[in-house]
Amino acid sequence: MILLIISWLFVPGSKDKFLSKVKEIKADAFIFDLEDSVAIEEKELARQKVSQAIRNGISENSYIRINGIATKFLYDDLVEVVTPGLKGVFLPKVNTKEDIIILDYLLSCMERQKGMEHGRISIIPIIETATGLRNAYDIASASHRIDRLALGAEDLMFDLNIRSEERKNGMIYARSKLVTDSRAANVDSPIDAIYADFTNDLGLKHDAERGKQLGFQGKLLIHPNQIPIVTDVFMPTAQELKEAKRIVEFYEDAMEKGFGSVQVDGKMVDIPVAERAKRLLSLESLRK
């Protein structure tokens, strides 16, 4: 089972041609979409297709983006898709902790009705409004089902009147706040937003690097070709792992000798540096 999830690929829930290719794709997790990529007249059919695919074991890491709390589609989404094999649901446009409390209650009802373990299905709130960003800490703390947040940059930029070409600088505050609030709420590092131009490999690489630098761990994707680029960015390089291993070895040796810090290749290593190196090494072990 993959514990560290880097690549989160959206799959339109109503399209057989995309659903049929999932088993050939090496994404860490799949988000079967019932929201934006599905026309209103196809919602019911999409639910049925996705539910059947999950029951058939389409992926070990199956998630669903359901429709939002304020829509008339939410309840029907849950009735159809809450099934053994579903890992979690992405809830779009989360604005307050009350959105999460409502969904948590509905999931508990569905799990009980279907004889599933209580709390089995996780919730990943997508933060894509100014209100949601302001309340991100409360949202992340609202339920034991939440293990991380996700950023919906396109909708957030629209809400904040930030032009697409200003994404690099315009999203710095939002990204940093989401990372900080996640840490404060003691949930995993958040998932970075999609990069919409799936033909621009260099742009994707730079966008993923910015997310990693700001503290994200993983990214939402819209095309399989984006998977290897994002994985390469978020996974430590062989040189980084080598340096981290060296730092940990030297530091632990120094601790055994009663020293609180040590020089490694001309750099001072103390507790924060050593712990950061250990965390880097743990990323590789979580993927094995």
JOPE-V702704 format. One record per residue. RES is the residue in one letter. OMEGA is omega as a letter, one per 20 degrees, with the letter a starting at -180 (* if undefined). BURIAL is b if it has 16 or more other C-alpha atoms within 10 Angstrom, else e. Layout:
res/omega/burial
RES/OMEGA/BURIAL
RES/OMEGA/BURIAL
This chain:
res/omega/burial
M/r/e
I/a/e
L/r/e
L/a/b
I/a/b
I/a/b
S/a/b
W/a/b
L/r/b
F/r/b
V/r/b
P/a/b
G/a/b
S/a/b
K/a/b
D/a/e
K/r/e
F/r/e
L/a/b
S/a/e
K/a/e
V/a/b
K/r/e
E/a/e
I/a/e
K/r/e
A/r/b
D/a/b
A/r/b
F/r/b
I/a/b
F/a/b
D/r/b
L/a/b
E/a/b
D/a/e
S/a/b
V/r/b
A/a/e
I/a/e
E/a/e
E/a/e
K/a/b
E/r/b
L/r/e
A/r/b
R/a/b
Q/a/e
K/a/b
V/r/b
S/r/b
Q/r/e
A/a/b
I/r/b
R/r/e
N/r/e
G/a/e
I/r/b
S/r/b
E/a/e
N/a/b
S/r/b
Y/r/b
I/r/b
R/r/b
I/r/b
N/a/b
G/a/b
I/a/b
A/a/e
T/r/e
K/a/e
F/a/b
L/a/b
Y/r/b
D/r/e
D/a/b
L/r/b
V/a/b
E/a/b
V/r/b
V/a/b
T/r/b
P/a/b
G/r/b
L/a/b
K/a/b
G/r/b
V/r/b
F/r/b
L/a/b
P/r/b
K/r/b
V/a/b
N/a/b
T/r/b
K/r/b
E/r/e
D/a/b
I/r/b
I/r/e
I/a/e
L/r/b
D/r/b
Y/a/e
L/r/b
L/r/b
S/r/b
C/a/e
M/r/b
E/r/b
R/a/e
Q/a/e
K/r/e
G/a/e
M/r/e
E/a/e
H/r/e
G/a/e
R/a/b
I/a/b
S/r/b
I/r/b
I/r/b
P/r/b
I/a/b
I/a/b
E/r/b
T/r/b
A/r/b
T/r/e
G/r/b
L/r/b
R/a/b
N/a/b
A/r/b
Y/r/b
D/r/b
I/a/b
A/a/b
S/a/b
A/a/b
S/r/b
H/r/e
R/a/b
I/r/b
D/r/b
R/r/b
L/r/b
A/a/b
L/r/b
G/a/b
A/a/b
E/r/b
D/a/b
L/r/b
M/r/b
F/a/e
D/a/e
L/a/e
N/r/e
I/a/b
R/a/e
S/a/e
E/r/e
E/a/e
R/a/e
K/a/e
N/a/e
G/a/b
M/a/b
I/a/e
Y/a/e
A/a/b
R/a/b
S/r/b
K/a/b
L/r/b
V/a/b
T/a/b
D/r/b
S/r/b
R/a/b
A/r/e
A/r/b
N/r/e
V/a/b
D/r/b
S/a/b
P/r/b
I/a/b
D/a/b
A/r/b
I/r/b
Y/a/b
A/a/e
D/a/e
F/r/e
T/a/e
N/a/e
D/a/e
L/r/e
G/r/e
L/a/b
K/a/b
H/r/e
D/r/b
A/r/b
E/r/b
R/r/b
G/r/b
K/r/b
Q/a/e
L/r/b
G/r/b
F/r/b
Q/a/b
G/a/b
K/r/b
L/a/b
L/r/b
I/r/b
H/a/b
P/a/b
N/r/e
Q/a/b
I/a/b
P/a/e
I/a/b
V/r/b
T/r/b
D/a/e
V/a/b
F/r/b
M/r/b
P/r/b
T/r/e
A/r/e
Q/r/e
E/r/e
L/r/b
K/r/e
E/r/b
A/r/b
K/r/b
R/r/e
I/a/b
V/a/b
E/a/e
F/a/b
Y/a/b
E/r/b
D/r/e
A/r/b
M/r/e
E/a/e
K/r/e
G/r/e
F/r/e
G/r/e
S/a/b
V/r/b
Q/r/e
V/a/e
D/r/e
G/a/e
K/r/e
M/r/e
V/r/b
D/a/b
I/a/e
P/a/e
V/r/b
A/r/b
E/r/b
R/r/e
A/r/b
K/r/b
R/r/e
L/r/b
L/a/b
S/r/e
L/a/b
E/a/e
S/a/e
L/a/e
R/a/e
K/*/e
